[in-house]
């Protein structure tokens, strides 16, 4: 029997985190980045994009997912960062 991954975790006494949401945000940022590159944005011509979360643990999970996606394909976000 395959173990199901919990995407939403309720942390007792702490903020909630949603891993699925973080993965979707990371994927969306990758898509935006690809589109900006085709429009001529890059290392010297950057676009700022903000992601708002009211919970520090969720911010951490979002950053971790962005790093994972970047490392997985050996890619940086020059147009966005």
Residue pairs with C-beta under 8 A, 6 or more apart in sequence:
5 19
6 19
7 18
7 19
7 20
7 21
8 16
8 17
8 18
8 19
8 20
9 16
9 17
9 18
9 19
10 16
11 17
11 57
14 57
15 55
15 56
15 57
15 58
16 55
16 57
16 58
17 55
17 57
17 58
17 61
18 58
18 61
19 61
19 65
21 58
21 62
22 58
22 61
22 62
22 64
22 65
23 65
25 51
25 62
25 65
25 66
26 62
26 65
26 66
26 68
26 69
27 69
29 49
29 51
29 66
29 77
29 80
30 69
30 75
32 49
32 80
33 77
33 79
33 80
36 47
36 79
36 80
37 79
41 47
41 79
42 78
42 79
43 78
43 79
45 79
46 78
46 79
46 80
46 81
47 79
47 80
48 80
49 80
51 62
53 59
53 62
66 77
69 75
70 76
70 77
